Amino acid sequence: MSDRNTEFFPKQLQEFITSSFLYLDQDPYENNRIFFENAGGALRLKSVVEAQSRLSALPDCPERTHDIALGIRKVIEQGTKDIRLFLNAKAGSVATSLTASKLMFEMVTTVAAASQHGNIVTTAIEHPSSYDACQFAAEQYNHELRVAKADPTSGNIPISNILELVDDQTVLVSVILTSNITGAMHDIQKYAAEIKQKNSQTIIMVDGVQGAPHGVIDVDDWKIDALNIAPYKMFGNRGVGFAYLSDRIASLPHHRLLATDKDNWNVGSPTPADFASFTKVIDYICEIGHYFNPTDDRRKLIVEGINRIHLQEQAILNRLVNGTSEMNGTKDISNVTVHFEEVNGVNQDLILALTFDNISCADVVQKYGENNILVYARESSSHYSKRILEAVNLNAIVRVSPIHCHTPEDVDKFLEVTRLIAEGNV
Ligand SMILES: Cc1ncc(COP(=O)(O)O)c(C=O)c1O
């Protein structure tokens, strides 16, 4: 696409980024490895792992009043502030749980339980965490489940396919920000506005897990009711998910320790290490933002940082697809098909969905692995992929998911290996 950015990070910034990550070029067994599987769990920041272990070492309960307890409370407060800033959640509640999926189930079920018989609209490319939550809640609370169809060429859900299902009985619309399989990105602000035009009362919930590390999130501006994220997909740790809930839905009857506020969604004691490490993720994003726009405003730094990450990722995607004057990109390598990207243009996340004419996706993944490149095959044999692949008329893809910390050299190595695999020479 001509309007896609092609410029990579400046050298000094790239050096900072390279030095910030663990296992960027080598796996824990000290084997060389290019990790292009970040949609399965992103490369981790050193600072995140350090903060996690520092806070995990403390036995103190933050509810006490001694100095260490007060310090831990500050960490939790800062982490909560950072979640709000990252999402631009000016009002509403922030919820934490072990996984993003668990939060989605809680949120969907709470809304479904609070409404009379109506319908729930979801989409064919939702991750099972939101799709299954909608199906479960529809069955449990007597709502009709309606599923918006995908456009197989782009791997996205056209807004018209959602709107035709929304009526005055629609209780809830669940739509994914960015597909973790096709890489298609949805303009949630536009989608939410059009859905609300059809039914101003319907609740809009967004799965932000894949989109969060790659583009700016603004729940205030988008006027949605809920959105979840998973830090382990955004350079943070596994074991926690966060969600935003609007004032409107935060106080609906839900699982809650009854002595706490009506809009409190945190059941039981918080894990301080999760907050400390999320603050480190935000510090890192801000550091990138600061390189381009030295301001003291943390939200502005987040926006700048994420926008710069997005631009770098568009440059990586461009090189992956179009190559260089010396090297063919994936779109020009014989026997390789690139799905979705051309139709999506700049609305394609840094996820490349490939198939090879002469070799199965599982074998391709194996061959990349033998050449020190980690990618993943999404196959219809997996519950996580089946419905989504069927929605776009495929039964398997090789998913290639680098992130912004990767370099043109990484891409070139990947292209070289791709050519050899496609020629049957490795
Ligand atoms: C788009 C998307 N949504 C939700 C999830 C669920 O995340 P978790 O398994 O951490 O609950 C994932 C995980 O792969 C995902 O990719």
The ligand as a Gaussian input file, in Angstrom:
#p B3LYP/6-31G(d) Opt

LIG

0 1
 C       -7.866000     -11.681000      20.513000
 C       -7.785000     -12.434000      21.793000
 N       -8.739000     -12.292000      22.705000
 C       -8.721000     -12.922000      23.880000
 C       -7.703000     -13.791000      24.189000
 C       -7.762000     -14.500000      25.488000
 O       -6.680000     -14.254000      26.283000
 P       -6.432000     -15.195000      27.553000
 O       -6.258000     -16.574000      27.016000
 O       -5.212000     -14.643000      28.148000
 O       -7.608000     -15.078000      28.429000
 C       -6.674000     -14.003000      23.263000
 C       -5.592000     -14.951000      23.548000
 O       -5.000000     -15.516000      22.691000
 C       -6.717000     -13.303000      22.029000
 O       -5.771000     -13.456000      21.101000

